[in-house]
């Protein structure tokens, strides 16, 4: 998959010849374009470097993209310090705050009635949104943790459980199967592949 990405991104970048490439975050999909840009001498501006994700390969990917990058825009002083400790030029590491937080604050959310109609369910007095992303380093640990979570949820009454699917990491299908089994068994539960930003 990576080789296909590198090939296609290299062709695309050669064609459009950008002055700079902005990359955000840590997803493995970014490695191909970061590598292409690096070897084509296209400066990379990395957003959200220096952050940590426990139990995930994203941690390594993020640090690799940091090392490929020319300039860094981080969300706080701790992340700024971490990138500088990785050997990056302090003059090229800017603490710009949490861009996702700003985006969330600017999002116009739907009112409860509109959301119920759109998603085709009725909220209860108490509602719980459940999102579980498996660890990509130790899936067996994730599996145990998710089973414990489900056992705990089975004991709770009078709450609507709103599940969203895990991200596209390895073995996410096993978590999805367990979510679907739970929502078939417990009437006060629904699941969605993704709620989307507005919902």
N, C-alpha and C positions, 0 to 999 in steps of 0.2 A: 504494500500500500504506500509506504513512504517513497519508494523509488518512482512510482507513478506520479505522486504529488510533486516530487522534486522536478521531474521531467516537465510536467504541465506548467508548474509555477515558473520555472526557468524560461520557458517559451513566452509565457505571458509577460513576465517582467522585462524580458529583452524587447518585447514589442512596445510596451507602454513607457518604458524608461522613466520610472518615478524618481523624483529628487530624494524622497525619503519614504520609508514604509512604516506605518504605525501598526503594531501588533499588541493585542491586549490579552493578558492572562497566561494560562498555563496548559491549555489543552494540547494533547499530543498532535492534533491536526496541524498546529502551528509550526511544528518542527520542520516540515517540508519547505514551507515558504520562507522560514527564517534561514534555513540552510541555503536555499537558492539565492536569496538576497545577499547573504554574507559573501558568497563566492562571486557574485556579480558586482561587489563593491557598492551596493545600495545601502545607505545608512538605515539602520533600524531604530525606531523610537519605541521602547517597550513600556507599556502601561501596566501597572499593578505587579511589578516585580518585587522580590523580597518577601512576599507573603508566604504563609505556611499552610499546607494541607496534610493533616495527619493521616498516615496509612495509605498514601496515594503516590503513584508514579508522577502525578502532576508536579510534585515538589521538584523532582529532578528535571523535568521538562522545563519548568519555569526558570530554573537556574541556568540551563543550557541556553535558553533564549536571552537571558540576561547577559551571558558572556558573548553572544553574537551581536548584542546591541551597542549602539553608539551613544544613545541618550536615554535617560530613564525618568519616568513620571510615576512616583510612588504615592501611596495613600497616607502614610504617616512617618514619623521620625524613626520608629523602630525598623521599618522596612528600608528606609533610607540608609540607616546605619548598616544593615545586613548587606546591602548591595555594595556599599563602600568596602566592607570587610571582604567581599568577594574579589576585591582588587580593582573595582571600577573607579574612574576619575570622579572625585567628590564634586567637581564643578559641573558635572554632567548628570547629576542625580538630583531631581527636583521633587520636593514634597508638595504635591498639588491637592492633597485631600482625597477622600473617597468619591470617585466619580459615579459609582453605582448608587451611592446614597443620594447624591444630588438628583440623579435620574429618577429614583423612587419618589423623592419629595415633589418632583414636578409632574408625576403621573397622576392623571385624573382617574380615580377609581370609580367603579360602578356602585350604585346604591344596592342595598340588600335585595329589594324586590326585583330589580332588573337582573341581578346576578342569578337569582333563583330561576327566573324564567329562561334565561340564556342557558344555564347549565342543567335545567330540568330536574331540580330537587328542591326540597324544602329544608331550610336551616332549622335546627332544634334550638333549645335554649342555650345549650353548650355545644360547641363544635371544635374539632381538633384537626388541624391540617398535618398530615404525616408524609414526610419525604425522607427517604432513606437511600443514600448512595453507598454502594459497596466499596470497601477498601480495595485498591488495585494491587497492593503488595501482599496482603494476606486475606484472600477471599474466605477461607474457612472461618476466620475470626469474625468476618462480617456476617456470614451465615448464622453463626451462633448468636451474635448480637441481634440479628433480625428476628430469629426464633424467640428470643427472650422478650423482644419488643411486642411481638404478636401475642405471646402468653400474657403479658401485662395488659394489653388492650382488651383481651377477651374477658378480663375481670371487671372492666368498667362498663357501667350501664348508663343509659339516658344521655349519651353523647353521640353526635354524628361524627364519624371518622371520614375525612376527605383525604384519600390517598392520591399522591402523584407518583408517576413512575420514576425509577432511578435514571441517571444519565446513561450515556451509551458506552459505559465501561464494560470490561470483560465480565461475563457471567451475570449480567444484569437480568437476563431472562429468568433465572432462578428466583430472584426477588419478585419479578413481575408475576410469576406463577403463584407465589405465596400471597401476594396482594389480591390477585383475582380469586383465589380460594377463600380468603377472608371475606371479601365483599359478597361472594355468593352465599356464605354461611350466615353473616350478620346483616340483618336488614337495615340497621342504622349505619351503613357505610356505602361509599361510592368511590370510584377511582377514575382518574383521568391520565392520559399519556402526558399531558402538560396543561397547566392552568393558563399559561400565558401571562404576560406582565399585567395587563389590565384586570384580569379576573383574580 
